[in-house]
Amino acid sequence: MDEELSLDCHDWEDLRHSFQIAADLCISKMEGVRDDAVWTPTPDRVKAHFNKALPQEGAALDSLICDFQENILPYGTGNGHPRFWGWVHGSGSAAGALGEMLAGFMNSNVGGRDHIANHVERQVIDWCKNIFDFPSSASGILTSGTSMGTIIALNVARNEKADADVQNLGVSASRRLVGYASAEAHGCNTKAFDLLGLGRESLRAIAIDDRFRMKPDMLRDKIAADRTAGLRPFVVIASVGTVNTGAIDDLCAISDICRAEGLWLHIDGAFGGLARLTDRFRGELEAMSMADSIAFDFHKWLHVPYDAGCVIIKDEAAHRAAFSARREYLESTETGLAGGAPWFCDYGPELSRGFRALKVWFTIKAYGIRKLAALIQQNCAQAKNLEAMVLAAPELELCAPTHLNIVCFRMLFDKPPQATDALNKQIVAMLQTQGIAAPSTTTIDGKTVIRVCITNHRTRSEDLALLVSEIRRLGGLIDPQV
Ligand SMILES: Cc1ncc(COP(=O)(O)O)c(C=O)c1O
């Protein structure tokens, strides 16, 4: 009889050797990251390499590691580099990567059942409840990110606050449900409204003040107008760190309105929420504990490798009721592998789930929350220094106040507004393609701005000084009159 097949190797020493080579490669890359280009565009030759037919036969791991070294590793996003400040990207960490690899070996399915990964995830969630001062009776689940955490939280809020059994009968059984967020709130909130059958326009964009924060008076007025129109307000989404400028909504005022109006308070704390760990922001973010739910990410300002987010929900029973739908083949038992409680499949839409918590646990245990918090505070101080450098440079204009870790500014040109916008985009593209730095762009008050979001534990003050001098140099190159 032919030997029966398996995916295991014949020579375990060979396998150990392959892992050593791969680990060496990745650690050397991390060690030398400061000397690399921030970003290297993927050449056409390499893109073509990933346009091949489905392999019928296997290849040796060592040859795949060579392929990885040549065709994959050099062309990443660049967010491990000290001068990556685009969008909101965490910079990763060695401890987190180790946790990710070990989770791959364990290959746990964390939808439920009685095994250790559930306990690790519960441990991480308990730490988060502690960070945000949520009661120990609250629940939570690790997610792919804040986008998914938002969908989960708003699903619970929708079911709790509708005036009919929308979970079973659909949203049309209720008066039209509407919610509120600042005009600067992240697009994932609008997407969640869409996915939950509420409609994108049911998320009202509330006007902002000169610090880019939701205006509580306008919120109150809009809720009243919607009630008069026969609609059913159900949720307010407060932002702790808006994506454009890092603004923090007035949590006390918004929480008072939610309490008076009987609305669910959800907080989008994707990156800014963890600033609550710092001395600088603890007071301002004290009122996060008033929320009914908070969605936030470990992969941003805690540097856990992608992807790792979380949502915590104060009312555990409401959370479980929104997702628990176990059929006979998933029944729990008193003893055996089908025991253990709670099961995470009862707290989110997914049944099969990976062991995300391990990389979070590794990161928090390896560095300790004190150091992780100090790095958040360091990034905020670096942002303030960059703001000062911008204010001191006559050819640069600050476009929003810097409160947290984001600096929005632009180079001034003696040109019409559209040309100035285009030149600022060109500067950012040049910084990126020349591998110097990777800020991103956004639009503030109708102007294209250069946006530097520092969620980077490798950034040093000299990196930001270099950014300013390179922007001025490139600005002078593309318009010598500057
Ligand atoms: C304020 C804010 N909310 C939500 C999100 C979405 O988070 P994720 O990309 O983890 O889904 C982001 C992403 O940058 C964000 O900055």
The ligand as a Gaussian input file, in Angstrom:
#p B3LYP/6-31G(d) Opt

LIG

0 1
 C      -10.698000      57.200000      14.168000
 C      -10.726000      55.886000      13.444000
 N      -11.801000      55.099000      13.556000
 C      -11.874000      53.913000      12.942000
 C      -10.848000      53.456000      12.159000
 C      -10.961000      52.121000      11.488000
 O      -10.135000      51.217000      12.159000
 P       -9.650000      49.847000      11.502000
 O       -8.794000      50.255000      10.337000
 O       -8.895000      49.163000      12.578000
 O      -10.857000      49.088000      11.086000
 C       -9.707000      54.241000      12.005000
 C       -8.578000      53.806000      11.157000
 O       -7.623000      54.482000      10.959000
 C       -9.634000      55.480000      12.681000
 O       -8.564000      56.280000      12.575000

